[in-house]
Amino acid sequence: MKEILEFVIQNKILKKLTLSKSANSSVLRATGRLIVIKGSLHLALETFQSDGKATQKNISADDAPAVIAGLIPNDFKQMNIVTVSGDCEVKVSKKDRITIIDHIKREKATAVDLEHNRTKKYIIPIDSPVDFLVALGVQDPKGHIYDKKRAKFRQINRFLEIVADVESTIATTNDLYILDLCCGKSYLSFALYYYFTVIRGYQVTMDCVDLKNDVIAFCNSIAEKLNYSGLHFIAGDIRTFQIQRTPDLTVSLHACDIATDIVLAKGIDSGSRVILSTPCCHHEMMHQLKPQGNYTDFLLEHSILKQKLADAATDALRCKVLEIHGYDVTALELIDPEETPKNVLIRGVKYNKMNGKRIEELRKEYKAICDTLGIHPYLLDEYV
């Protein structure tokens, strides 16, 4: 094991190392990657804890093989080594027997380009204080990201990267109207407002709606404190909320179950130029699934697999509804799935050309899928 680690590190072919199945319940996993510090090769090891904290340690390339090998089997029971020329898996049995499955091809090893392992450049820079991040407890006043909020900081920046990709469609004028439905504590609401006003220089009116009065009061107090005059938080039901005008962007982060469908319906009805939605809690289809035809019972035998089927099918059908209504649709990964299982973002970009024949084909496909799965989704009757 140590020899394998020496080979992948010294030859600079390691892409990622993951240590899992921790013997310590307070530790979730650890990941490692190669970096260069002041001209010297190191392994950057990041350990993730169950309380949300993460610790970082840089180990010299000379010491790293022995240090990592020493963590097996007492600290971790599994290690996965991903390289540019194959992978290696180390497993520890209940009796501490170590099994190594080595598929690394030594003769085809090509060094990783460590230029990609330098500090990532974020849209909102790291270690530089930003007013809304400080106010929301993501940063301290000096700009340091709190350990428990590192994942949130990465999520915010990843979301802004996705927004930046479609900015030309969103910002057709200098006066933008943005809608955030089921906004919750509104990290992304503040991030969007900051991005478009401070970073990009647009005039923005942004309405953020949620049922929770206390959350809305808190967010309004932060917006007032930061002098975000165009950012409004409104307590109410998103179904009855009156939209001011055609939104340039409609967003929703982790709206639960059919709340995501309600958001998509509001975006469609209002003709929103762009819709960004990360679904959550796919209960509706999970309770309805009754696949039709022979040999379909196997789909429902295992609850966890039935849930995964319901999750994927629900979001795939949502994508199809957006296509029916003239959106170019992409399903994206919002952030590393190791950080959150709620990781799918649906992006719909409105286009002008509507092919009537293709729309009818999509409607038939949608209804046929529903019949096959034995389901009746929320959006079926009025939007298909």
ZILINVEN-V611107 format. One record per helix or strand. SS is the DSSP state (hx for helix, st for strand). FROM is the first residue (numbers start at 1). TO is the last residue. If there is no record, write none. Layout:
ss=SS from=FROM to=TO
ss=SS from=FROM to=TO
//
This chain:
ss=hx from=2 to=10
ss=st from=14 to=22
ss=st from=27 to=37
ss=st from=40 to=49
ss=st from=54 to=60
ss=hx from=61 to=69
ss=st from=72 to=72
ss=st from=76 to=83
ss=st from=86 to=92
ss=st from=98 to=102
ss=hx from=106 to=108
ss=hx from=114 to=117
ss=hx from=131 to=135
ss=st from=139 to=139
ss=st from=145 to=145
ss=hx from=147 to=165
ss=hx from=167 to=170
ss=st from=175 to=181
ss=hx from=187 to=199
ss=st from=203 to=210
ss=hx from=213 to=225
ss=st from=231 to=235
ss=st from=249 to=256
ss=hx from=259 to=270
ss=st from=274 to=280
ss=hx from=283 to=288
ss=hx from=297 to=300
ss=hx from=303 to=324
ss=st from=327 to=333
ss=st from=344 to=350
ss=hx from=356 to=373
ss=hx from=380 to=383
//
